Amino acid sequence: MNKFNTIIGAFLVLLTVSCEGPTGPPGFDGFDGVDGQDGLDGIQGQVVEIDGVNFGYDVDGNIFSTLINFGDETNYEVREADAVLVYRFDGTIDLDDNSTADAWSQIPQNFFLPEGTIQYVFAHTFVDFEIFIDGNFDLSAISTDFTDNQSFRIVFVPSVFANSSKMDTSNIENVMSALGIEESQVMKIDID
């Protein structure tokens, strides 16, 4: 047993000592491969701000609505599987440093009024989207603060990104950050 331990010890000493020494010269670089075809510049999504949106009232349905065609507002190609997020401008808020910030709320959005509840909701295809104001009372007399000169931000999220991302869609700033879109890149359109 003593001989066996001596042989193993000698082997370990030789193994650790043989790993020491100066490094050899670097090897030659390999040949470059064949260049592939360049792909098209990708767009990770787009944000469009639409100002001056006015809702029309449908007496029979007791609902306000407005229809916006994507092709009229943007050149972004919306695909059928893309996600479309809509945010309503709530106004500006004062910050502690005496500056202001825009407040955006994701639709659907509820308002609890003395008459009852109204809700902004939307439906979309890859061609257009429609925003509705629905409620549980006669909407014909609701304030024009809810129906006239509204501002919305529409966020187009490519389906590949939408399916693989775990972004918080309730906050437009998080969505824009995840898509790599700066405030200066928001396309602003006035449809008055």
Summary of the structure (lengths in Angstrom):
residues: 192
radius of gyration: 30.1
end to end distance: 96.1
largest distance: 102.5
contacts: 424
relative contact order: 0.23
helix: 23%
strand: 37%
